[in-house]
């Protein structure tokens, strides 16, 4: 699987799994913990693959690479949305 496909898929799957898992947790359904764990693993996969993709890029400066890396680690949900909808066009 290509890295760019993995970035998009892992982010989408992670967000969906975490949201559904949180909804199930509110309703006290037993499978919620498993779904939340799967969503968190998918989110970690997204963070790692996005950082790799950013740091391999030759189109952005080292400062911007550092900024993206820190934002993925600290603010993965918001940074992921910004990266997928706006920033990725400049990076890849």
Secondary structure, DSSP 8 states (H G I E B T S, - for coil): --HHHHHHHHHHHHHHHHHHHHHHHHTT-TTHHHHHHHHHHHHHHHHHHHHHHHHH-SSS-HHHHHHHHHHHHH-HHHHHHHIIIIIHHHH-
